[in-house]
Amino acid sequence: MGKRPLFREVNERIRALNTSFGIRQGTYVVLCECDEAGCREQLEISAKLHAEVCARDDCFLVSAIHEDLHGERVVDRGETYLIVEATGLAA
């Protein structure tokens, strides 16, 4: 399993835990879902944004400094994060 699917699973478990504790609004910390093997960047995002990104299998949350124009397209930009869509072979 590559880094993206693993970190997506971790982030979805974070969201499930937050939901079980009643945290449905506000922000929480998730892990960057970039393709860099050693990355451990943490992103503080809204619960709503995280749910929207996780609803799409082809989109990932990455640190704003991890923009990669090869194999992905930026769908949205925040101050500290990017939402990227996997394209080509990365999809």
N, C-alpha and C positions, 0 to 999 in steps of 0.2 A: 504494500500500500504506500503510495507517495505521500508527501507532506501535506498537500492540499486536502485530500479526503480525511486524513487523520486529524488535522487541526480543525477542519469543519466539524467533525464528530465531537471533538473536545468542546468547541464553541457552542454546539447545539446542546450539549449536556450542561454547560454553564447556563444557557438560556432556560433549560428545563428546571434547573435548581432554583434560579431566580424566580421563575414563575411559581414554583411550589412554595417558596417563601413569601409569595405575595408581591414580588417586585415586578410589576407589569409596566411601570412607567419609570421615568428617570433614566439614569445611565448605569452601565456596568462595564467591566473590563473583559475583553476577549483577546485572543491571540491572532497575530497577523497571519493571513492565509497565503502569503507569497510562496514562491517556489524555492527560495533560498534555504538550503538545508540547515544552516546554523542560526537562522533568525528566531529570536524569541521576543520580538517587539510586542508590546501590549497596547491595545487601542481602547480608549474609553468612548463608547458610543451609546446612543439611546436604545432602549429596549425595542422601540418601534422600528428603527432602522435595521437592527439586527434581524428581527423577524422578517422584514421585507427581503433582505438579502438572502437569508436562508431558505426562503420560499422558492428561490431560483437556483437550480443545480448548476447553471453555467456562470454564476456570478460569485465573486469572492471579495472579502474585505482585506485590504492590504495597507500597510503603512504608506503615508504620502511620499516617503523617500524611496519606495520600492517600485516605482513605475517602470514597467518593462513593455516596450512597444513591440516586442517579438512574441506573438502568440496570445496577446490580450489587448482589449480595447477598454479605455476608461469610460465608464458609464456615468459616474458622478464623482465629485470631489468635495471633500470636507477639509477642514483646516489641518487635521492630522491623519486623515485616511483617504483612500481611494476605493471606489467600488469598481472592480474590473470584471469584464466578461471574457471568458476564454474563447479564443478563435482558432481557426486552423487546426493543427495537430494537437494543440493544447486543449481543445474542446473535446 
